[in-house]
C-alpha cells in the first residue's frame, strides 16, 4: 500500500482489520519500524480523535511526528494551476507539498468539504494535490468526501463486538443543526461493501448519498423498519447530496432514543464523535451499556497504526 486515501487503496480490507486487532494485543511489537523517520500531520480543519490517535499510533511505531494546523500557522495555499497569485494566497501547493515531502517520510492530510460546489468537493482536490506533488505516501485524515481511517475503525469495532458472524448494521441519518459533509457516511458505505454483513442505509427523503458510494445498497426511508433486529446502530448526520450541502429539515423523529433501540436485537450504538446529545442521540442511549462510542474512538489508534505499519513496510 503506497497511499491510504480510501478502501480502494487496500488490497485486502479484512486482512487490514485483522492486523489492527493483532496490533491492539501488542502495540509495541514493531516499535522499530519508524526509527529515524518522521510523519507529518497537516490539518486544514479541527480535530481531536484523528490527531491524537494518529500521533499515538506513530509513537507506538517509533515515528517522530510534526503537526501543523495550516489554516492557523501556514501561508494561504493556492491549489489552482495557472493562477495569478496576486491575492491573499502566498504559496502554491506544488511547492508547499513538495517541501513537506522533503521533511517527512509520510504525510497525513485532513480537509473538509466546503459544501458550496459539489463538483469541487467530490474532486478531493486538497488530498489529490498532496498525492501529486509531495513525493511520499499520503494518508487521508479525512477528505471532502471520505474518512477511511474512521471507516476502518468502525469495521474493527464491529468485528470486535459482533454477536454473530454476519451482524446486521444500520447506518441511519440523524438530525443536526448544521450542514455536515457526507464523508463519514460515504466512507462507511464504501467499506461495508467489502463485508458479508447484512446492512442497510436509512434516511429521510432528499438525503440519498451519491450513487458511486451506494451502488445499489439496501436503502429505506423507514428508520423503524431498518432498526428491526439490528446488531449495530450507527447514527450520523449528513447534508443533502442532490440539493448539495443543504439541510432540508431537522426531523427530531430520527433521533436515536431508547424506544428506537428497543426495536433492535440489543444493538450497540456507534457514532464517530463529536456527537450532539439529545439531537443525534438521547442521553439515555449514549450513557447506557448499549453505547460503544468511546471504545470505538479508542480503536482509532489501531486503525492508524495498521495503516502506518503497512506503509512503513514499503519504505
ROBAKOL-935711 format. One line per 5 residues: number of its first residue (from 1); for each residue y, z, x of N, C-alpha, C, O. Coordinates in steps of 0.1 Angstrom, whole numbers, plus 5000, padded with zeros to 4 digits. Each point is the difference from the previous one (the first is absolute). Layout:
residues N
NUM> Y:Z:X:Y:Z:X:Y:Z:X:Y:Z:X; ...
***
This chain:
residues 315
1> 4988:5000:5009:5012:5000:4991:5012:5000:5009:5003:5009:5007; 5005:4981:4992:5013:4998:5008:5011:5007:4993:5007:5009:5006; 4995:4988:4981:5011:5006:4992:4994:5007:4988:4988:4997:4997; 5019:5012:4997:4996:5006:4987:5011:4999:4990:5009:5009:4999; 4992:4980:4994:5010:4998:4990:4995:5000:4986:5007:5001:4991
6> 4979:4999:5008:4994:5000:4987:4985:4999:5001:4995:4999:5012; 4998:5002:4977:4985:5001:5001:4995:4987:5006:4989:5000:5005; 5018:4989:4994:4996:4987:5006:4998:5001:5015:4994:4991:5006; 5012:5019:5000:4999:5001:5015:4988:5008:5004:4997:5001:5012; 4996:5004:4978:4988:5009:5003:4987:4992:4997:4998:4996:4989
11> 4994:5003:5022:4988:4993:4999:4990:5006:4990:4994:4993:4992; 5005:5020:5008:4991:5008:4992:5007:5012:4995:4999:5011:5006; 5007:4989:4982:5007:5012:4995:4991:5012:4998:5004:5011:5004; 4984:4987:4992:4991:5012:4998:4997:5006:5014:4999:5012:5001; 4999:4980:5009:4998:5006:5013:5012:5007:5006:4998:5011:5006
16> 5014:4985:4990:5012:5007:5004:5001:5013:4993:5004:5010:5006; 4993:4990:4981:4999:5013:4993:4991:5010:5006:5003:5012:5002; 4985:4983:5001:4990:5008:5007:5004:5006:5013:4998:5011:5004; 5009:4980:5004:5006:5004:5013:5010:5012:4998:5000:5009:5007; 5008:4989:4983:5010:5011:4997:4994:5013:4997:5004:5011:5005
21> 4985:4989:4987:4993:5012:4996:4993:5006:5012:4999:5012:5001; 4997:4980:5008:4993:5005:5012:5011:5006:5010:4997:5010:5006; 5014:4983:4995:5011:5006:5008:5005:5014:4994:5003:5009:5008; 4997:4992:4979:5004:5013:4994:4991:5011:5005:5005:5012:5001; 4982:4985:5002:4991:5011:5004:5003:5004:5015:4996:5011:5004
26> 5009:4979:5004:5002:5003:5014:5013:4993:5005:4999:4989:5006; 5013:5016:4990:5012:4992:5002:5004:4997:5014:5007:4990:5003; 4988:5018:5007:5004:4998:5014:4989:4993:5009:5001:5000:5012; 4989:4995:4981:4989:4994:5008:5005:4988:5008:4994:4997:5011; 5017:4996:4985:5004:4988:5008:5015:5003:5004:5008:4990:5000
31> 4995:5022:5005:5013:5003:5004:5005:4993:5012:5012:4999:5003; 4978:4994:5004:5004:4993:5012:5005:4986:4997:5006:4993:5008; 4992:5002:4980:5003:4986:4997:5014:4996:5002:5003:4989:5004; 5006:5020:4992:5014:4997:5001:5007:5005:5012:5012:4999:5001; 4980:5005:5009:5007:5006:5012:5009:4989:5007:4995:4989:5002
36> 5017:5015:5001:5010:4991:5007:5004:4989:4991:5004:4989:5005; 4994:5012:4982:5005:4990:4990:5010:5007:4990:4999:5012:4998; 5009:4979:4996:5011:5005:4991:4999:4992:4987:4999:4988:5000; 5002:5020:4989:5002:4993:4987:5014:5002:4996:5006:5011:5001; 5000:4979:4993:5014:5001:4994:4999:5000:4985:4993:4991:4995
41> 5014:5018:4999:5000:5000:4985:5014:4997:4995:5009:5008:5003; 4993:4981:4991:5014:4995:4996:5001:5001:4985:4993:4994:4993; 5017:5014:5003:5002:5003:4986:5013:4994:4995:5011:5004:5005; 4988:4987:4985:5012:4995:4993:5002:5009:4987:5010:4998:4994; 4980:5010:5003:5001:5009:4988:4995:5013:5003:4992:5002:5009
46> 5011:5008:4982:4996:5014:5002:4985:5001:4999:4993:4992:4994; 5002:5019:5013:4985:5002:5000:4997:5015:5003:5007:5006:5008; 4983:4999:4986:4995:5013:5004:4985:4998:5005:4997:5002:5012; 4995:4995:4978:4985:4999:5003:4997:4989:5010:4992:5002:5010; 5014:4987:4989:4997:4988:5008:5004:5004:5015:4993:4997:5009
51> 5019:5008:4992:5005:5003:5014:4992:5011:5006:4995:4998:5011; 5003:5013:4982:4993:5012:5006:4985:4997:5003:4995:5003:5010; 4999:4990:4980:4985:4998:5002:4998:4990:5011:4990:5001:5007; 5018:4989:4994:4998:4990:5011:5003:5005:5013:4994:4997:5010; 5016:5012:4991:5003:5007:5013:4988:5009:5004:4996:5000:5011
56> 4999:5007:4979:4989:5009:5003:4988:4992:5004:4993:5004:5010; 5004:4985:4984:4989:4991:5003:5001:4995:5015:4991:5000:5007; 5022:4996:4996:5002:4995:5014:4998:5011:5010:4994:4998:5010; 5011:5014:4987:4998:5011:5009:4985:5003:5002:4996:5003:5011; 4996:4996:4978:4986:5003:5001:4993:4990:5010:4989:5003:5005
61> 5017:4986:4997:4994:4989:5008:5007:5000:5014:4997:4991:5008; 5012:5018:4995:5006:5001:5013:5012:4990:5001:5005:4999:5011; 5000:4995:4978:5011:4991:5001:5013:5008:5000:5002:5010:4993; 5008:4986:5014:5014:5004:4999:5006:4992:4988:4996:4989:4997; 5013:5017:4997:5006:4994:4988:5015:5001:5001:5006:5010:5002
66> 5001:4978:4995:5014:4999:4999:5003:4997:4985:4994:4991:4994; 5015:5017:5000:5003:4998:4986:5015:4996:4999:5009:5006:5006; 4994:4984:4986:5014:4996:4998:5003:4997:4986:4993:4991:4993; 5016:5016:5001:5005:4996:4987:5011:4990:5001:5012:5003:5002; 4985:4985:4998:5008:4989:5005:5013:4998:4991:5010:4996:5005
71> 4989:5008:4982:5012:4998:4992:5010:5011:5003:5012:4998:4997; 4985:5013:5010:5009:5010:5004:5003:5000:5014:5011:5004:5004; 4980:4991:5005:5001:5002:5014:5002:4987:5008:5003:5000:5012; 4994:4988:4981:5000:4988:5007:5011:4991:4996:5008:5003:4991; 4993:4985:5015:5009:4990:4996:4996:4993:4987:4988:5000:4997
76> 5021:4995:4995:4997:4992:4989:4992:4988:5004:5005:4993:5009; 4984:5004:4985:4991:4989:5004:5002:4988:4991:5000:5001:4988; 5001:4987:5019:5000:4987:4993:4986:4995:5000:4993:4999:5011; 5002:4996:4978:4986:4994:4999:5000:4985:4997:4990:4994:5002; 5022:5001:4995:5000:4986:4996:5002:4991:5013:5009:5003:5008
81> 4982:4987:4994:5002:4991:5011:5012:4991:4998:5002:4996:4989; 5005:5001:5022:5012:4992:4999:5012:5006:4994:5010:4994:4998; 4989:5020:5000:5012:5007:4994:5012:5000:5010:4998:5001:5012; 5014:4997:4983:5012:5002:5008:5003:5015:4999:5005:5005:4990; 4993:5002:5021:5001:5015:4999:5014:5005:5003:5003:5006:5010
86> 5006:4991:4981:5014:5004:5001:5003:5011:4990:5012:5002:4997; 4977:5005:4997:5002:5010:4991:4996:5014:5006:5002:5002:5012; 4993:5007:4979:4997:5013:5005:4986:5001:5007:4997:5011:5006; 4995:4979:4994:4987:5001:5006:5002:4996:5015:5003:4988:5003; 4993:5021:5006:5003:4998:5014:4989:4995:5008:5002:4995:5012
91> 4986:5005:4983:4988:4996:5008:4990:4992:4992:4998:5003:4988; 4996:4987:5018:4990:4992:4993:4986:5006:5002:4997:5006:5010; 4995:4993:4980:4986:5005:5001:4992:4993:5011:4991:5007:5006; 5013:4981:4998:4993:4994:5011:5001:5008:5013:4990:5002:5007; 5022:5003:4996:5001:5008:5012:4996:5014:4997:4993:5006:5009
96> 5010:5000:4980:4997:5014:4997:4985:5002:5001:4995:5010:5006; 4997:4982:4987:4986:5002:4999:4994:4997:5014:4990:5007:5004; 5015:4983:5003:4994:4997:5013:5002:5011:5010:4992:5003:5008; 5020:5003:4991:5003:5012:5009:4991:5012:4997:4995:5006:5009; 5004:4997:4978:4991:5011:4996:4986:4998:5005:4993:5009:5004
101> 5002:4978:4996:4987:4997:5005:4999:5002:5015:4988:5001:5005; 5023:4999:5002:4999:5003:5014:4999:5015:5003:4995:5005:5010; 5008:5004:4980:5000:5014:5001:4987:5006:4995:4996:5011:5003; 4998:4982:4987:4989:5006:4993:4988:4990:5000:5001:4988:4999; 4987:5018:5001:4987:4992:4999:4997:4997:4986:4993:4990:4997
106> 5011:5018:4993:4998:4999:4986:5013:5004:4993:5007:5009:5004; 4996:4983:4985:5012:5003:4993:4997:5001:4985:4993:4991:4994; 5011:5020:5000:4999:5002:4985:5013:4997:4994:5010:5005:5005; 4990:4989:4983:5013:4996:4994:4999:5003:4985:4990:4998:4993; 5021:5008:5002:5001:5004:4986:5012:4994:4994:5011:5003:5005
111> 4988:4989:4984:5012:4995:4993:4996:4998:4986:4990:4995:4996; 5020:5009:4995:4998:4999:4986:5005:4988:4994:5009:4993:5005; 4986:5003:4983:5006:4989:4992:5014:5004:4995:5003:5012:4997; 5006:4978:5003:5013:5002:4995:5001:4999:4984:5009:5004:4994; 4980:4989:5001:4999:4998:4985:5011:4992:4994:5004:5002:4989
116> 5002:4989:5019:5010:4991:4996:4996:4985:4999:5003:4993:4991; 4988:5004:5019:4996:4986:5001:4985:5000:5003:4995:5004:5011; 4997:4992:4979:4986:5001:5001:4994:4992:5011:4991:5004:5007; 5014:4984:4994:4995:4991:5011:5003:5006:5014:4991:4999:5008; 5020:5007:4994:5004:5006:5013:4991:5012:5002:4994:5002:5011
121> 5004:5007:4979:4991:5011:5002:4986:4996:5003:4994:5006:5009; 5001:4985:4984:4986:4996:5001:4997:4992:5013:4988:4997:5003; 5022:4999:5004:4998:4994:5013:4998:5010:5011:4996:4996:5011; 5006:5017:4986:4998:5011:5010:5007:4997:5013:4994:5001:5011; 5019:4995:4988:5007:4994:5011:5001:5010:5012:4997:4996:5012
126> 5006:5017:4986:5001:5009:5011:4987:5001:5008:5001:4999:5012; 4988:5004:4981:4988:5001:5007:4995:4988:5007:4996:5000:5011; 5006:4988:4983:4995:4988:5005:5009:4996:5012:4995:4993:5010; 5018:5010:4990:5008:4997:5012:4996:5009:5012:5000:4995:5011; 4997:5017:4986:4995:5009:5011:4987:4994:5006:4998:4999:5012
131> 4993:4997:4979:4988:4994:5004:5002:4987:5009:4993:4997:5009; 5017:4995:4987:5003:4988:5007:5006:5002:5013:4997:4992:5010; 5012:5018:4992:5008:5001:5012:4997:5012:5009:5004:5000:5012; 4988:5010:4984:4998:5012:5008:4990:4997:5011:5002:5006:5011; 4988:4986:4987:4991:4997:5010:4989:5011:5002:4992:5000:5010
136> 5008:5010:4981:4990:5011:5000:4995:5002:4986:5005:4995:4991; 4983:5012:5008:4995:5003:4986:5010:5007:4991:5007:5009:5005; 4994:4987:4983:5009:5006:4990:4991:5006:4989:4990:4995:4995; 5014:5017:5001:4994:5008:4989:5010:5001:4989:5011:5004:5002; 4985:4993:4986:5009:5002:4988:4999:5015:4997:4990:5005:4997
141> 5022:5001:5003:5002:5013:4995:5005:5000:4985:5005:5010:4995; 4995:4979:5000:5003:4995:4986:5010:4989:5001:5010:5000:5008; 4987:4989:4985:5009:4988:4999:5006:5000:4986:4998:5009:4992; 5009:4980:5006:5006:4998:4987:4989:4999:4989:5003:5003:4988; 4985:4993:5015:4990:4997:4990:4986:5006:5002:4992:4999:4992
146> 5007:5008:5019:4987:5006:5004:5002:5014:5007:5010:5002:5006; 4980:5006:4992:4999:5013:5007:4986:5002:5005:4993:5009:4994; 5002:4984:5016:4986:5000:5003:4995:5013:5005:4988:5004:4998; 5020:5004:5010:4996:5013:5005:4997:5009:4988:4991:5008:5000; 5018:4991:4990:4998:5009:4988:4987:4995:4993:4992:5009:4996
151> 5005:4979:5002:4989:4995:4993:4987:5003:5008:4990:5004:4993; 5010:4995:5020:4988:5004:5008:4998:5015:4997:4989:5004:4999; 5022:5004:5002:4998:5014:4997:4994:5003:4986:4992:5009:4998; 5013:4983:4992:4995:5002:4986:4985:4998:5000:4993:5008:4993; 5002:4982:5013:4986:4997:5000:4992:5010:5008:4989:5004:4996
156> 5016:5001:5015:4994:5011:5007:4999:5012:4991:4989:5006:5000; 5021:4997:4993:5000:5012:4991:4990:4998:4988:4993:5009:4997; 5006:4979:4998:4991:4998:4989:4986:5001:5005:4991:5006:4994; 5006:4988:5018:4987:5001:5006:4996:5015:5002:4988:5004:4999; 5022:5004:5005:4997:5014:5003:4997:5008:4987:4992:5009:5001
161> 5015:4987:4988:4999:5009:4988:4992:4993:4989:4998:5006:4989; 4997:4982:5013:4993:4994:4989:4988:5007:4995:4992:5005:5008; 5006:4997:4978:4989:5007:4995:4987:4992:4998:4990:5005:4997; 5012:4981:5005:4988:4991:4999:5003:4988:5009:5011:4998:5004; 4979:4994:4999:5001:4989:5009:5011:4990:4996:5007:4994:5009
166> 4994:5003:4978:5010:4990:4995:5009:5007:4990:4998:4999:4988; 5012:5008:5017:5009:5007:4991:5009:4991:4992:5003:4988:5004; 5003:5017:4985:5010:4993:4993:5014:5004:5004:5003:5012:5000; 5005:4979:5004:5013:5003:5005:5010:4993:4991:4999:4988:4997; 5011:5020:4998:5011:4994:4992:5013:5001:5007:5004:5011:5004
171> 5002:4977:4998:5014:5000:5005:5009:4998:4988:5000:4990:4993; 5007:5021:5004:5009:4999:4988:5015:5001:5004:5004:5008:5008; 5003:4984:4986:5015:5000:5000:5004:5014:4994:4994:5004:4991; 5017:5001:5014:5006:5012:4994:5015:4999:5001:5005:4993:5009; 5002:5014:4982:5015:4998:5000:5007:5006:5012:4995:5009:5007
176> 5017:4986:4996:5008:5005:5011:5015:4996:4997:5002:4990:4995; 5007:5018:5009:5014:4998:4997:5006:4988:5008:5011:4995:4997; 4983:5001:5014:5006:4990:5009:4990:4988:5001:4988:5001:4997; 5018:4988:5006:4992:4988:5003:4993:5001:5013:5006:5002:5011; 4980:4997:4989:4992:5001:5012:4993:4987:5003:4997:4993:4991
181> 5000:5005:5022:4993:4988:5004:4985:5000:4994:4996:5010:4995; 4998:4978:5006:4986:4999:4996:4990:5003:5012:4988:4998:4998; 5018:5005:5013:4992:5000:5013:4987:5009:4999:4989:4995:5003; 5012:5017:4992:4988:5009:5000:4990:4995:4991:4988:4999:5003; 5016:4997:4985:4991:4994:4990:4994:4987:5005:4987:4998:4999
186> 5021:4993:5006:4995:4987:5005:4989:5003:5010:4989:4994:5000; 5014:5015:5010:4991:5002:5011:4987:5007:4996:4989:4996:5004; 5012:5014:4987:4988:5006:4995:4991:4990:4993:4987:5000:5002; 5018:4992:4990:4992:4989:4993:4994:4991:5010:4988:4997:4998; 5019:4999:5012:4995:4991:5010:4988:5007:5007:4990:4993:5003
191> 5010:5019:5000:4989:5007:5006:4989:5003:4991:4988:5000:5004; 5015:5003:4983:4989:5002:4990:4992:4988:4998:4988:5001:4997; 5017:4987:5005:4992:4988:4999:4989:5000:5011:4990:4993:4998; 5011:5014:5012:4990:5000:5011:4988:5010:4997:4991:5001:5007; 5011:5007:4982:4990:5011:4997:4991:4995:4989:5002:4989:4994
196> 4987:5019:5003:4992:4998:4989:5002:5010:4989:4992:5002:4991; 5020:5005:5009:5004:5009:4990:5002:4993:4986:5002:4988:5000; 4997:5020:4990:5005:4996:4987:5015:5004:5000:5003:5011:5002; 5005:4979:4995:5014:5004:5000:5008:4991:4990:4996:4990:4996; 5016:5016:5000:5008:4993:4990:5015:5004:5003:5003:5011:5005
201> 5006:4980:4992:5014:5002:5001:5005:5002:4985:4997:4992:4991; 5011:5018:5007:5006:5003:4987:5016:5000:5002:5005:5007:5008; 5001:4985:4984:5015:5000:5000:5006:4995:4987:4993:4993:4992; 5019:5011:5004:5006:4994:4988:5003:4985:5002:5000:4995:5011; 5002:4999:4978:5004:4986:5000:5013:4998:5008:5009:5009:5000
206> 4991:4981:5008:5012:4997:5009:4998:5005:5014:5009:4997:5009; 4981:5011:4994:4998:5005:5013:4988:4995:5007:4994:5006:5009; 5002:4982:4988:4988:4993:5007:5004:4998:5014:5011:4996:5004; 4979:5006:5005:5002:4998:5014:4999:4985:5003:4995:4992:4992; 5008:5004:5020:4999:4986:5004:4985:4995:5000:4991:5007:5004
211> 5007:4981:4991:4987:4994:4999:4993:5000:5013:4988:5002:5001; 5019:4996:5010:4994:4999:5013:4993:5013:5004:4991:5000:5009; 5013:5012:4985:4994:5012:5002:4989:5004:4990:4989:5004:5003; 5014:4993:4984:4991:5004:4989:4988:4991:5001:4989:5006:4998; 5012:4981:5003:4988:4991:5002:4990:5002:4989:4988:5001:5003
216> 5017:5001:4984:4990:5001:4989:4994:5014:4998:4991:5001:4993; 5014:5009:5014:4995:5014:4999:5002:5005:4986:5009:4996:4993; 4982:5012:5002:5001:5006:4986:5014:5007:4999:5004:5008:5008; 5003:4988:4981:5013:5005:4997:5001:5003:4986:4995:4993:4991; 5012:5018:5005:5002:5004:4986:5014:5006:4998:5006:5005:5010
221> 4999:4994:4978:5012:5007:4996:4997:5013:4993:5009:5007:4995; 4978:4996:5004:4996:5012:4993:4996:5011:5010:4989:4999:5005; 5020:5010:4999:4997:5009:5010:4988:5010:4996:4992:5002:5008; 5008:5002:4980:4990:5009:4995:4986:4993:5002:4990:5007:5004; 5009:4981:4992:4987:4993:5002:4996:4999:5014:4988:5001:5004
226> 5022:4996:5005:4997:4999:5014:4995:5013:5006:4991:5000:5008; 5015:5011:4987:4996:5013:5006:4986:5005:4996:4995:5009:5006; 5000:4985:4983:4987:5005:4996:4989:4999:5011:4998:4990:5006; 4996:5022:4997:4989:5001:5010:5005:4997:5014:4991:4997:5008; 5022:5004:4994:5005:4997:5014:4996:5012:5009:4999:5011:4996
231> 4998:4985:5017:4997:5010:5010:5012:5003:5009:5002:5011:5005; 5007:4979:4995:5013:5002:5008:5011:4994:4992:4999:4989:4994; 5012:5018:5005:5012:4995:4993:5011:4999:5010:5005:5011:5006; 4999:4977:4997:5011:4998:5010:5012:4996:4993:5001:4988:4995; 5009:5020:5004:5012:4997:4993:5011:4995:5009:5002:5006:5011
236> 5005:4984:4985:5011:4995:5009:5009:4992:4992:4996:4992:4991; 5017:5009:5011:5010:4992:4994:5002:4987:5008:5000:5000:5012; 5004:4989:4981:5005:4988:5007:5009:4993:4990:4998:5001:4988; 5012:4992:5017:5009:4993:4992:4994:4986:4996:4989:4997:5005; 5017:4996:4986:4995:4988:4995:4999:4989:5011:5010:4999:5008
241> 4979:4994:4993:4999:4989:5009:5007:4987:4994:5007:4993:5007; 4990:5004:4981:5005:4988:4994:5015:5001:4997:5007:4990:5002; 4997:5021:4992:5015:5002:4998:5003:5009:5013:5002:5012:4998; 4999:4981:5013:4999:5007:5013:5009:5012:5002:5012:4999:4999; 4982:5012:5005:5007:5012:5003:5006:5008:4989:5007:5010:5002
246> 4990:4985:4986:5006:5007:4988:4991:5011:4995:4988:5000:5001; 5019:5011:4994:4993:5011:4993:5001:4996:4985:5011:5001:4994; 4978:4995:5000:5000:4995:4986:5001:5011:4990:5006:4999:4990; 4988:5012:5014:5000:5012:4991:4994:5012:5009:4995:4997:5010; 5007:5015:4985:4995:5012:5006:4991:5008:4990:5003:5011:4998
251> 4988:4982:4997:4992:5006:4989:4992:5012:5004:4991:5000:5008; 5014:5012:4987:4993:5013:5004:4986:5001:4996:4993:5009:5005; 5002:4983:4986:4987:5001:4995:4990:4996:5011:4988:5002:4999; 5017:4992:5012:4991:4996:5011:4999:5010:5011:4993:4999:5010; 5015:5012:4988:4999:5012:5010:4985:5005:4999:4995:5002:4990
256> 5000:5002:5022:4986:5005:5000:5001:5015:4997:5007:5008:5007; 4987:4996:4982:5000:5014:4995:4986:5005:5000:4990:4993:5002; 5008:5020:4995:4987:5006:4999:4992:4993:4989:4988:4998:5001; 5019:4998:4988:4993:4993:4989:4995:4986:5005:4989:4996:4996; 5018:4998:5012:4996:4987:5006:4988:5002:5009:4990:4992:4999
261> 5010:5019:5009:4989:5002:5009:4987:5004:4992:4989:4999:5005; 5013:5007:4983:4988:5003:4992:4992:4988:4996:4989:5001:4996; 5017:4987:5004:4994:4988:4997:4990:4995:5011:4992:4991:4998; 5009:5015:5014:4993:4995:5011:4987:5007:5003:4997:5009:4992; 4996:4987:5018:4988:5007:5004:5003:5010:5010:4995:5000:5012
266> 5013:5010:4984:5005:5011:5009:5006:4993:5013:4996:5004:5011; 5012:4987:4987:5006:4991:5010:5009:5009:5010:5005:5010:4996; 4996:4984:5016:5009:5005:5010:5013:4992:4998:5000:4988:4998; 5011:5019:5004:5013:4994:4999:5006:4996:5014:4999:5009:5009; 5005:4979:4992:5006:4995:5013:5014:4994:4998:5003:4995:4990
271> 5005:5007:5021:5013:4994:5001:5004:4999:5014:4996:5009:5008; 5011:4981:4996:5004:4998:5014:5011:5010:5005:5001:5002:5012; 5006:5004:4979:5011:5009:5003:5011:4993:5007:4998:4990:5007; 5015:5014:4991:5004:5011:4992:4998:4997:4985:5001:4989:4996; 4997:5022:4996:4998:4998:4986:5010:5007:4991:5004:5012:5004
276> 5001:4982:4986:5009:5007:4990:4992:5008:4990:4994:4995:4991; 5007:5018:5011:4993:5009:4991:5006:4999:4986:5012:4999:4997; 4978:5001:4993:5004:4999:4986:5006:4987:4996:5006:4999:4989; 4993:4991:5020:5004:4987:4996:4988:4991:5003:4995:4993:4990; 5000:5006:5022:4988:4993:5003:4988:5008:4995:4991:4995:4994
281> 5009:5018:5009:4988:5009:4997:5005:5014:4996:5010:5005:5006; 4983:5001:4985:5004:5014:4996:4996:5010:5010:4991:4998:5008; 5017:5012:4993:4997:5012:5009:4986:5004:4998:4993:5003:5010; 5003:4998:4978:4986:5006:4997:4989:4992:5006:4989:5005:5003; 5014:4982:4999:4990:4991:5007:5001:5001:5015:4990:5002:5007
286> 5023:4997:4998:5002:5000:5014:4996:5014:5007:4996:5000:5011; 5005:5010:4981:4997:5014:5006:4986:5004:4997:4996:5011:5003; 4996:4980:4991:4986:5004:4996:4991:4995:5011:5003:4994:5010; 4984:5010:4989:4990:4997:5009:4997:4985:4999:4993:4994:5009; 5011:4999:4981:4998:4986:4999:5008:4992:5010:4997:4988:5004
291> 5014:5018:5000:5009:4992:5009:4995:5001:5015:4997:5011:5005; 5003:4977:5001:4996:5000:5014:5011:4993:5008:4997:4993:5010; 5015:5008:4986:5011:4992:5006:5003:5005:5014:5003:4993:5009; 4995:5020:4994:5002:5006:5013:4989:4996:5009:5002:4996:5012; 4985:5004:4984:4989:4996:5008:5001:4985:5003:4997:4995:5011
296> 5008:4997:4979:5002:4986:5002:5011:4998:5010:4998:4991:5009; 5013:5016:4991:5010:4998:5010:4995:5004:5014:5004:4994:5010; 4988:5017:4991:4994:5004:5013:4992:4989:5006:5000:4998:5012; 4994:4994:4980:4991:4989:5005:5008:4988:5006:4995:4991:5006; 5019:5010:4992:5008:4990:5006:4998:5000:5016:5001:4989:5006
301> 4997:5022:4999:4998:5001:5015:4988:4992:5004:5000:4992:5010; 4989:5010:4983:4987:4993:5004:5001:4985:4997:4994:4992:5008; 5013:5004:4982:5002:4986:4998:5008:4993:5011:4996:4990:5006; 5015:5017:4998:5008:4995:5011:4992:5000:5013:5001:4991:5008; 4992:5020:4994:4992:5001:5013:4989:4989:5001:4997:4995:5011
306> 4997:5002:4978:4990:4990:5000:5006:4986:5003:4994:4993:5008; 5017:5004:4987:5007:4987:5003:5004:5000:5014:4998:4990:5007; 5009:5021:4998:5004:5000:5014:4988:4999:5009:5001:4993:5011; 4988:5013:4986:4988:4999:5008:4995:4986:5001:4997:4995:5011; 5003:4998:4978:4995:4986:5000:5009:4991:5009:4996:4992:5008
311> 5017:5010:4991:5010:4992:5007:4999:5004:5015:5000:4991:5009; 4999:5022:4994:5000:5004:5014:4987:4994:5008:5001:4997:5011; 4989:5002:4981:4987:4994:5006:5002:4986:5004:4993:4994:5009; 5017:4999:4985:5003:4986:5003:5010:4998:5011:5002:4989:5005; 5005:5022:4999:5010:4998:5011:4995:5000:5014:5007:4999:5009
***
